[in-house]
């Protein structure tokens, strides 16, 4: 990844504090923000601080980061009161997968029932 890519990345700018966001979690590897266009009563984005374009770029070395992303999602789900009834965690990969920002992120959504397939 070039520094130009990171400087142009919306989520890198959110992580850096250049773009305002409502943060609900922050640690050395991950931040979590409320989605500005929520698709569920609770819709939070979990972003690695480090720029990774999408899940297709992940390697075995990213195991600790993935563990932190999912642990943070579980903690936030409990804090937000959606853990008991259930929630969805999803990442979109590429244009056909619905990815609109080329920075790996997890969507944590809850507060209503979801159907399968997601479509």
C-alpha positions, 0 to 999 in steps of 0.5 A: 500500500502506498502512502497516497492510498492511505491518505485518500482512504476515508476510513484511514482519515476516520482513524486519524481523527481527520473525519468526525465520527462517533466512536464507541470503542478504541484500542491499539489495533481497532476503533469502532464507530457508529455507521452514518447510514445504519441498516439496523437499530444498532449498526457499528463499523469496526476498523483496523487502525492499519490500512488493509484494503479488504479481507482478500489481503489478510494472511496468517500474520493477521490472526491477532488483529482478527481476534481483536476485531471479533473480541471488540465486536462481542464486547460492543454487542454486550455493551449495546444490549444486543448480545442476548438476542443475537446480532450479525457481523459481516465484512464485504469484499470487493465491488460484487461483495458490496464493499464501498470503502476499500479499508477492511471493516466489520459491520456489527448489526443488531436490534432487529431480526435478520433473514438468510440469505442476506441477498 
